Amino acid sequence: MILSRRTLLAGLAVSSTGLPAFAQSAPEPQLVPIELVEDTLALPSAVRLGHPHGDVIMIEYFDYNCPWCKRSAQDLPALLKAEPDLSYVLVNFAVLGIASVTAHKAALAYLQLQGPERYLDLHLALFRLRGAVDGERVLAEAQRLGGDRRRLEEAADAERTTQWMKDAFTLGNSLGFVATPSFLVATQSYVGGMNLAQKREAIAEARG
């Protein structure tokens, strides 16, 4: 997969973003403007899972090289089963260096070619990998799941994919997301890792 100079510089620029906090308690919620939530939902790279019109929307900004994001992915099937009325949205947020930039480019290529209904399989497979996840490893998993290698590489290197990543990064910055994962639950933001129980508590609070 080819990396443009622009993409390399973008990866270097975001690689200093804060690492996830491993806290025993859930991060403190902060109210965010509804417009930023709506802008996130309008991202073409946003992947909707669960109920298509849920009574609560939970959004996760994640990085494939984030250890707390790995824990979050492990909990995701159980969360979707326990919360059938939840809409869960994944946002690729490549902030942990060049490997993450290439990984997310390849993952977004798979999303473009295979659609959101097949993306969860790749998402969970990538978080089962040990060690650093980069573009080559994502392409290998995507190919294993039925993707065409040549078309995936072309889509990963397309300007559209780079723009999708920029748009997500801009929104994440606007939301004050300095760690991955970070979450939006309704109009509350949570910066840092949350376990399954903490996520369900945040969802319950959103339902009021």
N, C-alpha and C positions, 0 to 999 in steps of 0.2 A: 504494500500500500504506500502510495506516495504522500509525503508530507510537504506541503508548501511552506515557504519561509514565513508567511503570515500565520499559519497554524502553529508552527514551532514557537513563534514569538508569543502567540496567545497562550500556549501551554506554559511557557516560562513565566508569563505575567501572572497566571493564576496559581502557580504551584506553591506560592507562599500562603495560600488560604489556610486558615486554622484547621488543625486536625480535630477529629471528633472527641468530645468529652465522654469519658466512661464514668458516668455518675450513677449512684444508686437511686436517686430520685429523678423524676421527670424534669426536663427543663421548664423554666417558668414561662407561661404563655404571655404573648404580647399581642395586643390588638393591631391589625394591619388594615390599610385601606381596602375596601371591597374591590376597588378598581384593579389593584395588583393581583388579587385572587382571580378576577375575571380575565386579566391579561395572561395569567398562567394557564388557565383553562383553554385559552384561545391559541396557545402555542401549538404549531403543527406537529411538534415532537412529543407532545403530551400523550401518554398511553393510558387510556381509561380501562379499568378493570372492575369487576364486581357488578353491582346494579347499574344499569345505564342511566337511571334517573333517581339516584339514591336520596334518601332524606338527609344525609350528611355526606359531604365531600371531604375526603382526606387526601392531601397531596404530599408526596415525598420527593424531595430533591436529593439525589443520591450520586455516588461515585463508585465505580466498579473496583476501586482499590481502597475502599474505606471499610475497616473492620466492623464498625457498628452497622454499616449498610448491609454487610453480610448477615449479621444477626437479624436485621429487619427483614431481609429476604427470606430467611429461614422461617420467620413467623408469619409471612404473608399468606400462605395457603390456609393456615389455621384462622387467621383474622378474617379472611373472606368467607370462610365457612361459618364462623361464629356471628358475623355481621352481614346477613344476606341483603340488608337494605342499604349497605354502604357503597358509595362510589369511591374507588381508590385510584389515584392518578399518579403515574410515575413520570418524573422529569429527569432526564439525563443532565447531570450537572458536573462536567469534567473539570475538577479544580485541584486535583492532586498530582499534577505534573504531566510530562509528555506521554507516558504510558497510558494515562487516563484519557488524554486527548485522542490518541489513536484508537483506544478501545471504544470510546463513545462514538467516534466517527463510524466505526464498523458496525456497532450496534444500531445506530440510526439508519445505516444502509439496509440492515435486515428489516427494520421497521418499515421502511419505504417499500421494500420489495415483497414482504410477506404479510404485512398488515398487523394491526394491534392485536387481533385475535390470536396470533401465533407468537407474539412477542414475549409473553410470560414464560414460555418454555425456555427461550434463550436467556432471559433475565435470571431465572433460577439456576440454569446450567452454569452461567458465568460465575455466580457466587458460590458454586460448589468447587470451583477450581482452587488449587493451592498456589500460593505465591502471587507475584505481580501479574496483573491482567493487562495485556496490551492489544494492539490491533490484530496482530497475527493470531493470537490465541482466540480472540473473538471471531475472526474469520473462520478458524478451524471449527469452532463450535457451531457457527452459523451454517457452514457447509455440511456438518454432520446432521444438522436438523433439516437439511434439504435445500439450502440456499445454493445458488450458482456462484462460484468463486469469482468469475470474471465480472459478472454484473454487480456483485457486492463491492468489489474493489472500485468499480466505476462510480457507484453511488456514494461510497465513502469519500471519494476524492472530489465529488461534485461541489460546486459553490453553494448549492442549496443546503447541503449537510453542514458546511461551515457556518452558514448563516443561522441555521437552527441552533447550533451550539452557542453562537454569540447571543442570540435572543434569550436563551435560557440563562446564560451567565449574567446578562444585563438585568434581567428580572430578579435573579437571586441576589445580586448586589443591592437592588432597590429594596428588597425585603430584609436586608441585613443578615443574610445567611452566610456566616463566617465559619461554619462547620458543616460537615456531612455526617449523617443525614440531617436534614432540616425538614420540618413538616408544617403544613397548613391544615388546620381543621376548622372548617367554616371560615371565620375571619380572625382566628387566633393562630399565631405562629409559635413554633417550638423549635429552638435551635439546639441540636444535639440528639443523641440517641434516645430512643424510647423502647421499652420492652412491650410485649404483647398486652400485659395488664394495663400498663400506662397508656397505650394507644386506646384501648377500650374505654378507659376512664375519660380520656379526652373526648372521645366520640359521644359518650353518655352525657358529658357536660354540654356539648354542642346541641344535643337534642333537648336539653333543658328539662 
